[in-house]
Amino acid sequence: MIILLVILAITIALFIWGKFPPDVVALMSMLALYLTGILDLSETLSGFSNPTVLMIAALFIVGEGLARTGWTALAGQKFVFWAGKSIPKLLILVTFGSGVLSGFVSNTGTVAALLPVTVSAAWKAGTLPSKLLMPVAFGSNTGGLLTLTGTPPNIIVSNVLVEQGINGFSFFEFSLIGLPLLVICIFYFRYIGYKLLPNHKTKNRPVSIDSEVHRWISNYSIGDNMYRLRIRSMSPLIGTKIGDWQFEEKHNISVMRLRRRHPNVLKGTAPFVELPEPDTEMRYHDIITVKGTAEDVDEMIIALKLGLIPQAFEPSELKKELINQEIGMVEMIITPTSFFVGRTLPLGRYLKKSGIQLLGASRDGKPLADKNIKIKAGDAFVIRGSWENIESLKGVYENLVISGSPDAMAKDVDELTPRSYIALGTLVLMILLLVFDVFPGAIAALICGGIMMLTGCVPITKAYKGISWTSVVMIAAMIPMGLALQKTGTAEMVSNGLVDYLGTIHPTMLLGGIFLVTMVFSQTINNSATAVLMAPIAFMAAVSLGVSPKPFMMVVAISASTAFLTPVGTTTNAMVMGAGGYKFLDYVKVGGPLLLLLFVLTMLVVPYVWPF
C-alpha cells in the first residue's frame, strides 16, 4: 500500500511538472505498478483491452467523420453567428450544448464531436481554444447527470438499488439535480470561470478557406476569364463526349466543371461533374464552366451554338463553384529544381499524371494574364483537384511547396453533401444504440466508426490520423492505477474510515463525506470504477443509520462525475488537454471553484428531493 501511494504521488507530481508528455507519464506509472509486483502482467495491460479505450478511439473516428463532411465547420459558423461578436455568448453555447448532448450520448462521444467544432469557433470568434475547451469537457461531465444513461455511474448506482429490492432511478429522475448543476456550471463559466481560464497559444488554428479564396482572387485573378455556358437544344455537343472536341487545342478553352440541369440520382446522374474527363458525356441544358479569353469564348459560343449565362463570379459564388467536400484548391510554389521549371503550360490545363488543374499563376506577386506560361522558379500557382490528389501531389512531382494543409482545409468546407447526411445519420444511430442500450457502448461506437469509414465519410487512410493517440494511450495506461487502488485495499480503507467517523454525527455530514471521498477517488480512478467501489459502501452506511439510501446513491453518481481537478480524472478532461494546451494546474485553478459550487448545491438539493 505504501509503495502504491509513492507511485501515485510521483505520477501526480510528474503530471504537474509537465516535463514529459502525459501519455509517457501514464506509461511509466503503469510499468512501475508491474515492476514493484503490485499488479501482474494481465492486470498491468488491462487498460489496453478495456472497452472504454476502444470506445474512445472509435468515437474519435465518428467525430472525424462529422468534421470531414462539413458539420463541424457549419456548427462552428452557427455558434459564431448566434454569439455574434460576444465571446461570453459563445462560451454559454458550447457549455450548454455539450451538457445537453452528453445527457443522451456518452461524455467522451460528446467531446469527440464538439472538440473540432469548438476549436474552429474559438479561432473564428477571435479567442483561443483554451478559453472554450475546458467548459466543453466540464459541461459534458455535468450534463451526463441529466439522464439515467448519461454516464455509467448513474446506471451503476441505480442497479445497486434494484439489486437490493428498491426501485431504481427513472430515466429522467437524474435531471432533478442534473439540470440545476448544469445551470450552475454555465453561469460559473460565464461570470467566474472565463476569467480563470488560461490563454494558452496552440498551433491548431484551422485554415479558413473563405479568407484564402479572397486572397487568391486578388493575387491570381481567379475569377477572370471564367464563364458559364448553357448547351442549347441545337448545339452539336449534345450526346457527345468532351474529349471528342479537343477544346483546349482547337478553341483554347479549358472546361472546369459541368452542371447537370436534369440530374437523376436513381440512374446515377450526379448534379455536378466536378472534374470533367475526356469521356464525360454532355447533354441538353447542361451548364459548363469554362476558362478562356472573352474572344475565344465568343467564338466557341457561335461555333457550337451555346448560350452565355451572364453572372459575375463573386467570391462566395466562386467558392461554391470550385470548392466542396470532394474538390479543393491550394497554392503551389515552384522551386528551382522542380520538374516544371522551363516548361510551358496553359492555365486551366489538367495535369493527367496528378489529376490537378492549374487555375491561376502569379510571378513576383503579380498575376500572369497569359494563357500559356513558361514556368520559372518562384512562380506560384493556384491548383484545383480532389483533396486526395492535392495531398499526394508531392509524391508525384518532387520539389514543390504546397502552402497550407489540404487535410485541414478540407475540414473547413461548410457545404453539405450526401455524405454529410450519412455522417449525421450515423451519429443519430449511435445515439439510439446508446440510449436504448442495444449494444455495449464500445460495440455501438465501433459499428458507427466502421460506417463512417465504409461510406467514405472518413477515408480509411485518414481514420488512424483522426484519433488522438496521446489521449487514448494515457487513459489506457492510467486504468491500472484504479485497479491497484482497489486491489491493495487502499480505497476501501480510506472510505470505511471516513464513513465510520462521520456516520455518528449526522446523515448530512455522512452525505458530505461520501461526496468528498468519491470526489477524491474520481480524480485518478475511472468514474465507473469509483462508483462501483463507493456505491455498496454508501448503501451499507445508509442502511446502518436507518435512512433512505437513495440520496447517498445519487451523491455517489454526482461526485463520481466531478473529476475537475486533474486531466486524468475523466476521459473528457484528457481529450481537451492537448487541443487546449492545458497544464495540470489549470484544472485545479478552474475546476476547484466549480467543484465547491456543485458540492454546496448538491448538499442543499439532494436531501430535499430525496429525503433521508
N, C-alpha and C positions, 0 to 999 in steps of 0.2 A: 504493500500500500504506500509506503514511504517512497519507494522507487518510482511508482506511478505518479505521485504528486510532484516529484522532482522533474520528471519528464514533462508533465503538463505545464509546470511553471516555466521551464526553459522554452517550451513551444510557444507559450503566450508571449514570453519576452522577445523571442525571435520575430514573431508577428509584429510586435510593437516597434522593434528596432527597424524593420523594413529593409535590412541589408540584402536579404535573399528573397527571391520570388516566393509568394505564398504557397505555391504547389510544391516547391523544393522543401520548404519548412515542414509541410504536412508529410511529405515522404520520409524525411529524416525522423520525424516523430513516430511514424509507423514502424520504421526499421528499429528504432530504439525499443519499442514495445516487444519486438520479437527477440532482439539480441539480449535483452535482460530477462527473457523467459516468462514475461507476463502473459504473452499470447503465443499460441502455437502457429504453425505455418498457415493453416486454413483460416484461423481467426485473423491473422495479420492481413491476409489478402481478401478478406470477406467483403471489403468495401468495393472491390472491383467486380464482384459478382452481385452486388446489391441492385435490386430492381430500380431503386431510386436513381442510381447513377445512369443506368441505361435510359431511363425515362427522361432525364435531364438532357442527355445527348440527343435523343430523338426530338425533344421539344425545341432545341436549337435549330434543327432542320426545318421544323414547322415554321418557326419564326423567320428563317431564311427564305422559305417559300413565300411568305407574306411580303417580305422585303423585295424579292426579285419580281413579283408580279404587280407591283405598284401600290399595294395597300398601305405600306408604311409611309411611303412618300406622300400619298394622298392624305393619310391621317395626320401626318406632321403638318401639312399645309392647313388642314382644317383646324388643328389645335392653334396654330398661329393666327388663322383668320378669326376664330372665335375669341381668342385672347386679345386680338389687336396688337397694340404695342405694349401691353401690360404683361410683364413677366410674372407678377403675382397671380394674375388670372390663369396663365399657363401652368403655374405651379399647382393651382387648385384643380385644374382639368386633369393633369396627369395623375395626381394623387387620388382623386375621386374615381377616375377611370380604372386605375389599377385595383382599387379597393372593390369596386362593383364587379369587375370581371373575375377577380380571384374568388368571389363567392360561388362561382359556377365552374371555373377552371382552376387547376392546381396553381398554387402560388408561383411555382417555377415556370409553368406554362404561360402565366400572365406576364411575368417579367421578360421571358424569352420573346414574346410577341411585341411587347411595348418598348423594349430596350432600344432597338434601332429607330423606332418612331420618335422616342424622346430625345435621342441624340440629335436626330435631324431637326426636330422642332427647336431644341435649345440653340443650335447654331443659327437657324433662320431668325429666331427672335432676338438675337444679339446677346445671348448669355452663354455660359459654359455648361456642359453636361453635368458637371459635379454639383450644379445648383438644382438639378431636377431628378437625377437617377436614384439618390438615396430616398427621396419621398416616394418614388415608384416602388422600391423594394419594401419600405416600411408600410406603405399603403396596401400593398398586396398581402403582407403578413396580417395586418389588421382586418382587411376585408375578407380574409379566409374565415373569419368568425361570423359571417353573415348567414351561412347555411350549414347543414349537417355535413355535407360533402366538401365544404370549402377547404378544409385542411385535415390531414389524418388524425391529429389529436382529438378533433370533435367526434369522429367515429369511435375512437378508442374509448373515450370516457363514457359515451352513450352505451357502448357494448358492455362495459363493466356493470352498469346499472341493470341492463337486460339480463346478464348472467346471474345477477343476484335477485332476480324476480321482481325488479322495479321497472316501471315504464321508462324507456329511454327518452331522449330529447327528440322532438319532432323536427322536420326538415328546416323550417324557418324559425324555430324557437331560439336559435342562437342569435338571430338578428335583434332580439330584445336587448342584448348587451353589445352585439357586434356593431350595430348601426350607431349608437352613441359613441363607441370607441373610434369608429371611422370618422365621425364628425369632429371629434376632438383632435384626431390626427391631422385632418385637413386644416383646421383653424390653427393648430400649432405651427405647421409649416408656413402658413400664410403670414402669421404675425411674429413668430419667435424663431422657428427653425430656419427660415430663409436667411436670417442674419448670422446663424451659426454655421451654415453650410459653407464648405471651403471653396475657394476659387482656384481649382487645380486645372492648369492648362494641359490638354491632351492632344494627341495627333489624329484623332478620329473624326476630324471635321469632314463631313460629306461634301463631295463635289456637287456644285449647283449647276445643273445643265442650263437653266434659264440664263444665268449670268454668262456662262460660256458661249451660248448661242448668240447673245448680244455682242460679245467681243468678236466672235468670228464674223458676224455680219459686217462689223465695222472694219476689221483688219483684212478680210478676204473678199469682201463684196459678194457674199454667198448668194444673196437674193438676186443679183444682177444676171440678166440674160437667162432667167428661168421663166418658163411659160407653161400654161395648161392648155392642151389641145383636145377637142372632142372629135371622136371618129363618127362622121356623119354617115347617113344611110347610103350615099352614093360613093363613099370612099373605097378605093381598091384594097385598103388594108384589111377590110372585114374578112374574117376566116383565114387570114394568113398569119405567118409567124414573123416575129421581129427580125430574126436572122435572115429572112428572105430579102429584106430591103436594104441591108447594109447602110443604116442611117448615118453612121459616123464617116464612112468612106465616101458615100455619094452626096450626102446632104450636110455633112459637118455638124451633125446634131447627135447629142447623147440622150438616150431615153433613160430616165432616172426612176420613174415609178409609174405603175399602171393601176387605175382605179376602175373596178367593175361597176357600171351603173345598175346592172341587174345580177347581183351575186345570188348564188343558190348554194347555201351551206350543205343541204342534204345531198346535192350532187357533187360536192367537193369543190365548188367555186367560191373561193375566198373573196372578201370585199376588195382586198388590195393584193397586188403583186409588188412587194417591196423592192426586190432587186430583179427586174425583168431579165430573162435569159434569152438566147437566140431562138429557143423552141417555144417561147411564150406566145400563145395564140392571142390575136387581137379580135375584138368583137364589136358589134354595133353599139354605139353610145358609150364605149369605154372612154375614159379620160386619161391621157398620158401626160406626165410631167416631163418636159424636155429642157435641155440646157444648150444654148447656142446664141449666136448674134441675131439681132432683130431681122437683118436682111436674109439670113439663112432660114430662119423660122418662117418668114413671109413666103419665101419661095417654096418651102415644103408644104405650107398650107394650101397654096394654089395648086401645086402639082398633085397632091394626094387628097384634095377635097376635104380638108379638115376645118373644124371651127375653132376659133380662138375664144377662150373664156377670159374676159378682161377682169382680172382680180390681182391686186398687188400682194406681194408676199411680205406681210408684216412679220415681225419676229416671232410672235406666238403662232401664227399660221405656218411659218417656215419650220418651226419646231415640230408641229403635228405632221407636216409633210415629210420630214426627213428622219425623225427620231421616234422610236417606240420601244416596246419591251424586247423586240427581236433585233431591230436595226439601230445602230448608233453612229455617232460621229466623234472623232477626236482630232487632235492636232499632231502632225508628224513633222519632225525636223530631220533634214538630210545632213549626215556627217561627211567629212572629206573622203572617207574610204568607202562610202556607200556604193552599192550596185547601181544606183540611179544616176550618179554624177556623170554628166556628159551625154545622157540620153535625152531624147525629145519625146515628150508625152503630151497628148491633148487633154485639156480639162474635161471632165465628165467621162473619160475613158475608164472602163473596168479593167482591172488587172486580174486576168483569169487565174493566174497562179495562186493569188492570195484571196480572191473573191472580194476585193475592195474597189472603191470608186474614188477618183480624185475630183473633189468638188471645187476647191479654190486654192490659189497659190499666193504666196507673199515673199518678197525679197527686200531685205533691208527695211522691213517694217511697212512696205507699201504693196498694195495688191497688184498682181500681174493680170493685165486685161487680155493678153494674147491667148488665142485658142490653143496654139501649140507652144510649149515651153521647153527650152533646153535647160535642163536642171543643173544647178550649181550647188556646191557645198554651202550649207547655211540656209538654203531655201526651206520654207515652211509650207506645209500643205494641210488642208482640212480634208480628211478622208472619211468615207461612209461605207459601211458594210455591216454584216452581222457582228454582234458584240463578241462572239466566239472567234470569228476570223480576225477582228481587230486585235484581240488579246494575244492571238498566236502569230501576229504579223512578224514579230522579231525572229521567230523561228523560221520564217520563210525567207525574209530578206535581212541580212546582217547589217550592223552599223546604222541602225535607225534609232531615233529617240522619240518615244511616244509620250506626249505631255499628259500628265494626269493618270488616273486609274480607270480603265474601261470598266472593270468589275464594279467599282464604286459608283461610277456614273450611271451604269445600267440600273442600279437600285434607286436612283433619284428620278426616274421616269414615273410620272404620276398618271399616265394614260392607262386605262384598264383594258384588258384583252380577255378572250375566253378563258385563258389560263388563270387570269386573276380570279374569276368566279369559281374555278376549280379549287384554287387555294383557299378561298373563303369557305366554300362548301366543306373542304377538308377540316378547317378549323371548327366549323359548326358540328361536323361529325365527331370530332374529338371531344367537344363539349358534351354532346349527347352520350357518348360512350362513358364519359367520366361521371356525368350526373346520374345516369341510370345504372352505373356500375356493371355494364355489360361485360367488360373485360377488366383485368387488373390495370392499374394506371400505366405501368410500363408497356404492357402489350398494346393498349389503346394508342399511346404515343408512338410506338414503333410502327403500328399499322398506318397511322396518319403520316408519319415521316416517310414511309415507303410509298404512299400515294403521291406525296409531293415529288418524289424522285421519278417514279414511273410515268407520271403525267408530264414531266418536263418543267414543272414549276421550279424545281431546283435541279439543275444539271447534275448528274451523278458525279461528274468530275469535281463539282463545287461543293458537294454535300459535306465532306470532311472539313473543308475550309470554313464552313459556316458554323462549326462547333467551337465553342470557347473551351479548348482543351485544358487551359490553366484552371478554370473553374471546375471542370469535370474531375481532373486528377486530384485537385485539392480536396474536394468533397469525398471522393473515394478513399483517399489516404487518411482522412480525419474520422471516418466512421469507426475504425477500430478503437479509437480513443474512447468513444462512448461505450463500446463493448468492454474495454478494460476497466472502466469505472464501475460497471455493473459486476464484472467477474470477480474483482478484488473485494467487493462489498463496500467500497468507499462511498458510493452514492447512498446506499441503504443506511449505512451507519450515520451519516450526517442527517439524513431525512428523519430517521426514527428518533434521534436525539432531540431535534428541534420540535418535532411533533409532541413528544412526551413532555417537554418543558412547557410549551405554550398551551397545550390542551387543558391544563389545570387552571388556567386563568380565565379565559372566556372564549366562546366559539369564534367570535370575530377576530380575536388575536390568533387563534389557530388558523383561521381562514387567511389572514395576512401572512402567517408563517409559511403556509402551503404555497402561497403565491411567490414569496421571496425565494424559497428553496427551489421550486420548479424553475423560476426565472434564472437563478444562478446556474443550474444544470443546463438549461436550454442555450446558454451562451456558448457551450462547447459540445454538447451532445445533440444529436439529431432530435428534432422536436417530437417525432414519433416515439423514439426510444425514451425520451424524457416522460412522455405521457404514459407509456407502458409501465415505467418504473414508479411514477408518483400516484397514478390513479388508484391502485389497490391500497397503498398506504393511506391516502386521503380517505378512501371509503371506510377502512377499518377504524380510523380515528374518529370519523363522524358517528359510526355505529356505537363505538365505545362510550361516546359522550351522550348518546341517546338523541341525536339531532338528525335532520334530513341530510342525506349525502349529496343531494343534487347541487346545492351551492358550492360544495367542495369539488365536485366533478367539473362544474363549469369553470371554476377558478383554475383548475389544472389545465383545462383546454386553453384558457386565455393566456395564462403565464407561459405555457409551452410555446406560444406564438409571439412572445415579446423579446425575442433574441435581437435586441437593437444595439448591444454594446460591443459586438465583435463581428468581423466579416465572415467567421466560420460558424456562427450560431445557426444560420439558416442558409439554404442554397441561394435564396434570392439575394441576400447580402453579398455572397461571394460572386454572383453573376454580374453585379454592377460595380464591383471593386475596380476591375481593370479599366472598364469603359469610362468610369468617373475619375480615375486616378486617385482613388481614396487611400488614405493611410489608416493604420489600425486605430489610432487615437481619434480620427474623425468620427468613427462610430460611437465612441464613448462621449465625445463632445455633443454630438447631435442627438444620439439616442437616449442619453441619460435623462434630460428633462422630460422627453416624451414618455419614457418609461415611468417616471414619477407621476405624471398626469394620469396615465392609464391605470396605475395602481390605485390612486385615490378614487377615481371614478368607479373602478371595479368594486372596491370596498363599500362604496355608497349604493351602487345599483344592484349588485348580485344578491345581498341579503334581503333587499326589498322585493325583487322579482321572484326569487326562490328562497322563501323564508326558512329559517332553521327548524 
